[in-house]
C-alpha cells in the first residue's frame, strides 16, 4: 500500500509545494484542497484517517492530545 499524506493547515506550504514539485510520485494532499482551515484538530485527524492518510503537522501544542485520543478510543473526539 502506498503511503498517502495530508498536510495540516498549519504546515509550511513551502514544504508541500517543494515536495509536490520534486517528488511527483508522493501523494500529498494540501489542506486547501479538503479544506481543513478552521477545523478542530480532532476533525482534521478524523478526515485524514477516513481517507487513509498520514497527517503532517507543525502543531505540537494540541495535536498530540487528539492523536492519543484517536489512537486509544478509535474515534476523534474534542
Phi, psi and omega in degrees: 000132180281133176292138177237136185244152176233122177280133173285159182297335181270358180289135179305119184295339176295327177295312181297312181298317179296317179296317179293330180284319188255345179234074187298337182274357179271129178272097184234103183275135180281159177293328181292331183284347183273309348272152181251344184306127176087352179282148174297147182306321181297324178288323177299314177297320180297318178298313179299317180295317180298329181264009181054049180241150174271122180281131177246121188216154172264357186288105178257356184272313186238337186297325181300318178301312182293323178295316178299318179298316178296319181294321183279314187267337184083000178229150178266110180238147178287000000 
